Amino acid sequence: MAAKRLYIGTSGWTYDDWSGVFYPPEVKGPERLAFYAQRFNSVEVNASFYRLPTPAMITAWNQRLPAGFHLVLKGSRFITHRKKLSEAAESLAAFWSRAGQLQRLKVILWQLPPGLHQDLARLEEFLQQLPRAVRHAVELRHASWWQDGVYGLLRRYNAAFVAVSHPRLPEEVVPTADFLYLRFHGKGRNLYQYDYSKEELAAWAQRVRPLLAGRDLYAFFNNDYNANAPRNALAFRGMLGG
């Protein structure tokens, strides 16, 4: 069975230093999203980690994103970092009251804090409360989560175990859902300034290719400095035949 679809893009699109590198100088402000959506079929929105999307944002994104585009939101840090997933029902409802209005929303990314060690009961309680209208991916930042019990729990809820390119975490791709989710933060000391080599991207492509049968792939580049992210994303997509 072939891969369903490849959704490869960047973490955000509103970077001024992309002007003249990725964006033509005349493409500014709201026009950037339309330009981006002509070249990529998905984007990961990190701004929603810090604040809820405003009604104006929701309206604009609904109007500007074409049919077939896959929007991914990063879940609220109030839920993941302040509440640490516990007693989060009210906060989840508030987040979903906005996020659920986005017509192109397909996935919510939940990034846990690096100080949160493995806690299966806490994670399962959270997974039980998530809205089923979209997919969910969980990015774990402490190495204690890399073990079979965690993978099995995520499989029961069809939630993706996010594979990360990060200097302090394992670079493993573990399939736990009907889609894969990859995040490229960069390597070395200056994470978000990193420019992946063809050899590094090829190694990741080789790692995920055997796991793509029957699964969608979401992959986002968070190394936004000087438009490294869109350049790396296009190269990675090409390696996977997208």
N, C-alpha and C positions, 0 to 999 in steps of 0.2 A: 504494500500500500504506500503510495507516495505521500510526501508532506502535503498538508492541507494548504497552508499559506505562510508566507514569510512577511512578518511585520517588523521591519528594521528601520530605526531612525535615531533620533537624538533626545537627550533629556532637556527639553526646552528649545525655544527658537528665538528668543528676544534679545540676543546678545549683540551689543553695539560693535564689538570687534569682529563680527562676521561680515560687516559692511565692507564691500570691496573685495572680499575673499570668497564668501559664499553668496551673499546678497549683492546684486548690483547696487552701486551707490544711490541710484534713484529710488530703490525699493526701501521704504521706511515705514515705521509704525505698524498699523494694522495690515498693511499690504504684505508684510513679511510672512504672515501665516499662510496666506493664499499662495505665495511663491513657494514656501516650504512644502505645502500639500501637493504641489505639482510634481515634486521630486521624491517625496516619501509618502508612504501610505499609513504611517503611524507616528505618534509623538508621545513622549512621557512628560507629563506636567508636574514639575517639582513644587511650583508655587502653592499648590493646594496642601502641601505639608505644613506650611506656615499660616495660611488663612483660607477660609472658605471662599470658593469662587463667588464673585458678586453676581447679582442678577444681570448686570450689563455684560460681564464676561460670558455668562451662559448664553445670552442672546447672541452675542457676537460669534462665539464658537459654533453655535447651532447654524448660524447663517453662512459662515465662511468655510466650514469643513465639508467636503464633498461626500456623497454617498460612497460607501465602501471604505472610508477612512476609519481607522481604529484609534480612538482617543484613550489614553491611559492616565489615570490620576494617581498621584501619591497620596496615601491616606494621611489624615491629620496627625501631627506630632503630639497633640493633646491626648489622643488615644494611645499612641504607641510609646511616647516618651514620658508623658506626665502620668497617665493612668497605667501605663505598662500593661495594657490590654485588659485590666481588671475593672469590674464595675463600669463598663464602657457603654452600656445600652443606650443611655440618654445621649451621649456624645456621638455614637454611631448614627442614631436617628437624625441628629442635627446635620451631620456630614452628608448623609444620604438624602436628606430633604433638598439639598442643593445639587449634589452629584447626580442624583437620579433624574434631573431635568436635562442632562446633556444627551442629546440624541445619538452622538457617535461614541459614547462611552462604552468600552468593552471590558476593561480590566482595571482593578484597583490594586496598587502596589502598597503593601504594608511593610515598612522598614523598621525593624526592632532596634533598640539602642544597643550599643556594644557592651554595656554593663549588664544586660539582662541575660543570665545564664539559662541553660535548658530547663524548661518547666512545662512538661506535657499537659498537665491539668489546666494550667493557665491558657496555653495555646488552644486547647480543644474548646474550652468555654468560649473563647473569642470566635473561633471558627464557626461554632454553632449559631452565632448571632448574625453572621454576615448575610447581606442580601444576595439572593440567588439569581438576580436578574443579570448580573455580570460575573466575570471570572475574577479570581483573587490570586495574587502572588505574594509570597512572604519572603522578605530579605532578612536573613539572620546575620548578625554581626559578631557573635561570639562563637568560637570554635567548638564549644560543647554541644552545639545543635547538630553537628555533622555526625549523625548516627541513625541506625535503622529504625528505632522507635519513632523518631521525628518523621522520617520518610513515610512510614506506614500511616501515621496520623494524617499527614497531608494528603496521602492517596485516598483516604476515606472521605475526604471533603473535596476532592478534585482541586486542590490548591497547589500552585506551583512552588517548588523549592527554588528560589532564585539563585542562579549560578553567577558568581561575581569574579571579575578581574580586579583584584585588590591585593596589595603587597602583604597584608597581614591575615589573609583568609585563604582556605583551600580553593584551588581552581578546579572544582569538580562539577560536572553536570549530572544531576540526579533527576530522572524523570519521575514526577509524582502526580502528573495531571495529563489531560489531553492537549496540553500546550507546554512548551518550554519558555523560560524567561531568563534572559541574560542581561547583566549590567556591566558595562565597561567603565570603571572609574579612573583607570590609569595605574601606572606602576611607579615605583621609586618614591622619592621624597615629594615631588610636586605632582600630585595625582592628576589634577584637572588640567594640567598643562601638557600631559603626556601625549605623544603621537605614536600610535601603534605601528610597528613595522609590518610589512607584508608577511613575513615569517611568523610573527606572533598571531596575526589574524588567521593565517592558514592553519595554525595549530588549533585554534578554537573551532574553525570550520570542520576540521577533521574530527574533533571531539564531539560535535553535535550531530554531524551528518548521519551516523548510524542510529540516532535516536529520533529522527524526524518522521519516520513512517507513521502516518495517521495522526501526527501532531502538528499544530501550528507552532510557529516560532516567533516570539517577541524578543527583540534585542535592541538595547539602547546604549548610546555612547554619551557618557557624562563628562568627557574630557573636552570641555567647551572652548578652551583657550585658542584664539586665533583660528577658529573654525576647523580644528582637528577633528571634532566629532562628526560633522557631516561628511568630511572626506573619508574618514575611517569607516563610517557606516556604509557609504556607497561601495567601498572596496570589499567589505565583508559580505554585503549583499551579492556582489558579483561573484564571489567565491562559492556561494551557495546556489548560484543559478537564478538569482532574482533580478 
